[in-house]
């Protein structure tokens, strides 16, 4: 669906009162999370809502909580985050993955601080003009932080709606219709609580496997449950196999320190500290792209990491330099303090591989 679509007429669907029983359930069973206000209370700080929504994209709640607490302690508002050093933010983000989110986080904070007086716009369309604000994030912030009626659809909501209406069309092609159906049940009152209730229902009751239908407040309205096949929804198109690429991680050691470099600001893991790597190709590249000419040894260690569009199989190459080697691009990081370097998970795996062969 085009990004500029806001509210659209709902398709023909059986009328059903979803908001009433769902909000009653939410009032009793809402998850307690550090970025939330309790049901029925005034909305929380928009900064905290926005930060949590960015962190929660494709990341589990349990993994996000400690990062959220670190960020809000270190950078408690837009002004503080806008003034932060890029490298510090990227290091603090390390481990959450999808690092473009962190770059957009900084970019949006700086726009809000410089062009909006340090406050988020309240309107969904205006939010969409900020870096990193796609359809979901803008709708979620508008609804949760500002009480605006907005159609909030994440993976949990997709699953709930697909089962509620027993939508037979497969994802991702069915997403436009899923949004229409979500629009048909979204109330004008308490839109933020409704959005969070839908998310909580999908996360705790209407789970991907073995949904707890006997505990669901919408069970008597659910077409998939009525058919006895809730596990069958949402229908998903068969995924194509991810291609495999190969690369080499270079462990260059000198006097108790290892060489780290900054990855280019754009692209995968942009701006992060990392071990030097060669090209990532369809066949193992050996020591192509080594940071310096040295007596490299290819180790019997494989580092596997899955990205969204491909799987990387890495090999570890090691070498040691003498004290009087000339200048080398990068920084020498004490090996015993590598845990403080903020390495993304891929390169943390390479460090673990090195520890296993050392």
N, C-alpha and C positions, 0 to 999 in steps of 0.2 A: 504493500500500500504506500502511496506517495507520502513523503514526510510532512507535507503541508495539510494533510487531512486532519481536521479537528473532529467535531462531533458529526456523525452521519446518521441518517435514518436507520433505525434497527430493522432487520429483516422480519418477515412474518415468523413468529415463534409463539408457542403457547404462553399465555400470560401466567406469570407465577410470582408470588411474593417471596423473593429471595432476601431482600434487605432486612426485613423485620426479624425473621428467625436467625439470620446470620449475625446481625448486630447484637441480639440477645445473647447468642452463644459467645460472641467476642467479649461482651461485658463481663462474662464469667470466666473466660478461659484465655484471654489475651496473653501472649508471651510478654514477659518483662524484659525489655531490652534497653541499653543505655541511651539510645537515641530517641526513644519514644516517650510520649506523654500517656498516662493511663487513659483508658476509654472514657470519653465524655469530657475530659479536661481540655483547657486551651491548648492549641498546637505547640509543639516544642520549637526551639530555636531553629529557624530555617537553615542556618549553617550546618547544624548537626544532622538535620534531615538530609540535606544534599550530600554531605560527606558520607553518611552511611549508605545512601542509595548508590553512590559511585563505587564504594568498596564492596557492596553486596552483589554487584553484577558478576555473575558466573563464579561466585565464591560463597562458601557455606557460612552461616551466621556464626557458628562457634569459632571459625578461623578469623572472622572479621573483628570480633569484640576486642581482643587485645590491641590490634592495630588502631581501631577507633579510639580507644582510651589513650594510646600513645600520642596520636595526632592531636586530639582535642586538649591534651595537657600541654603539648609543645607548641601547638598553633591553635589557640582557642577561638579564633574568628577569622573573617576574610582578610582583614588588614594584616594579621600576623602571618597567615599563609602566603599572602601576596608578597610579603617582604622576605620570605624564606629563600635560602640558597637552593637552587635546583638539585644539586648533588645531595644535599641533606634530605630533601624530600624523597628523592629516588632511593636513597639508602634506607630510609624509614619504611618505604613501601616494599622493600625486597621481601619476597616470599608470598606476596599476594597475587603475583602474576598479572598478565595483561597490562603491561607497563604503560601502554598508551593512555590508560585511565589516569595514571599519576601525572603524566605530562598535561593532559587536559584539565586535571584538577588545578594545577598551578596556573594554567592559562586562564581558566574561568575565574579563579580567585583574583587575578590581577585585573581582569576586565571589570569585575564587580567593584573592586576597590577603587579603580580609577574612573569608571564611567557611571557607576550607580551608587556612589556614596557609601560603599561598603554594605549595601543591602541588596538581596536578590529581588528582581522584579516579581510581582505577585501573579502576573498573567502567564498562562501556559505558552502562548505564542511568543511573548517577549523572552521567556526562559529559553525557548528553542534557538534564540540567536546567540546564546553563550556557548563557548567551546565545550564539547563533550556532552551537551544536552540533546540527546535524541528524544524520540517520541515517548519512550517509557520514562526516562528520568524527568523530563519536563512535566509529564502528567502526574507522576508520583509526588514531586515537590509541590506542585500546584495544589494537589488534593490534601496531602498530609500536613504541609507547612502553612498553607494559606486557606484551607477549607473551600477551595474552588472545586466545582464539579468537573471531574476529568476521568477519562476512561483509562484505568491503569491496568496494563496487561503484561505480566512477566510469565515465566515458565510455570509457576504454581497456578496462576490465574488461568492460563491456557488449559491446564489439565482439569481444573474444576469446571470450567465452562464447557470443554469438550465432553466431559462425562454428563454434566447436567443436561445437555441437549443431545447426547449421543451422536456427535458430529462425525459422520463417516468419512469426510474428506481428509486426506492425509496432510500432515505438516511437511514442509513449510507452506505449501500452497493454500492451506485453509486459514492462514493467519488473518486475512482480511475479514473473512466471515466470523472468525472467533472474536474479533474486535467488535463487529456489529452486534453479536450476541451479548458480549460483555456490556456494551452500551445499553442494551435493552433492559438490563437488570441493575444498572448503576443508579443509585438514588440521588436526589438533590440534597437531602439532609445527611449530615455526617459523612461526606465523601471520603475524608481521610481515614476515618475508622473503618468504613466499608472496604477501602482498598487494602488496609492492613489485615482486616478480617479474612478477606479472600486469600491473601498471602499465607496467613496462619493456618487457614483451613487446608490449603494445599501442602503446607510443610508438615502438619501434624496429624491430619485425619485423611485427607484425600491424597495419599502418598502415591508415588509411582507404582509401587508393588504392594499388594495386600492392603488396599485401603480399608479403613476402619468404618465401614458403612453404618454399623449399628450405633456409632457415636456421632454421626454426622447430622447437623441440624437441618440439612437440605435433603436428607435421604428420601423423604416421601415425594420430593419433586424431581428426583434424578432419573432421567430416562435410561442411563446406562445401568443403574442399580435395578431398575424395574425389569430390564432385559437380562439381568444376571451376569453382565459382562463388563463391569467397571474397569477391570485390568486391560481391556482391549482399547481403551481410549487414553490419550489422544492417539489416533492412527498416525504412524510416521512412515514416510517414504524410506525405502531402503537406502542406507548411506553407502556412498562409494568408498572403497578402501583408500586410506591415506597413503600418499606416496612416501617412500623412505629416502632420506638424504643422509649422507655420511660426512663427518667432519673430524678434525683433530684439535684437541685441547693441548696447549703448550704450557708445561710446568717448567719455568726457567728459574732456577734457584741460585742465590748468591748470599753467602754469609748469613744464613738463617732467615732470609727473606725471599719472597717469590714475586715475580713480575706480574702486576695487574695493569690493565689498560681501561680506558673509557670507551665504551662502544659508541658508534656514531649517534647523534641525537635523534635521528629518525630511524624507523625500522624496528625490527625485533629487539627487545631489551634495550631500546635506545637510551643513552645517557647513563647506563649502569656500569659500575666497576665489573670487570670480568677477567678471566684468564684470556690471553691471546688465543685466537683460533684462526685456522686457515679457512678456505672456502668450504661451503656446505654443498656437496655435489651428489650426483647419482651413484658414483663409485667412490670408494675410500681415497682421499687425496694424499695420503702419506704425510710428509712434512712440508708440503706446499704451503706457503704463507707463513712459515716460521718467523718469529719476530727478529731473530738474529741467526747468523751462521754459527752453528755449534755442533757438538757431538751428540745428536739427538738419539734417544732410544725409544722405540715404540713399545709400550707396555701391553701386557696381556690383561687389559681391562676395557670393558665396554660401558659407555654411558648412554642410556636410552632416555629420551625425553619426548613427550607428545605435545606438539603445538596444534593449533586449531586446524591447520591445513596440511600438515605433514608430520612425520615422525623422524626424529634425528637419532642416528646411531653414531656415537662419538668414540674416538680412540684417544688414549693419553700418550703424549710424547714428553719425555723429561730430559733435562740437561742441566749442568751446573757450570757457572761461570767463575773465573778467578777474580781476585780482588781488583786487579788493575784493568778490567775491561773498560772500554770507552763508554760514551753516553748511550743509553738505551731508552727509547721512547716508552713512557709509562711511569709507574711508581713502584718502588720496592716496598712490599708490605710484610711486616714480621709474620712468619708462619704461625707462631703461637697466638697471634691476634687476628687470625683470618675471620673468626666469628664476628668481629667488629666491622668488617669491610662492607657489609650490606650486599653480599653477592646474591644474585637471583638464584632460584632453586636449581636451574640447569647447571650453573657453575659450582654451586654447593655440592651437587652430585659428583662433579669432576674432582673436587677436593676430597670427598669421601672415597672415591676410587683411588686417588693417590695414597691416601692413608692405608688402604687395603693392600697396596703393592709395595709400600715402603719397607 
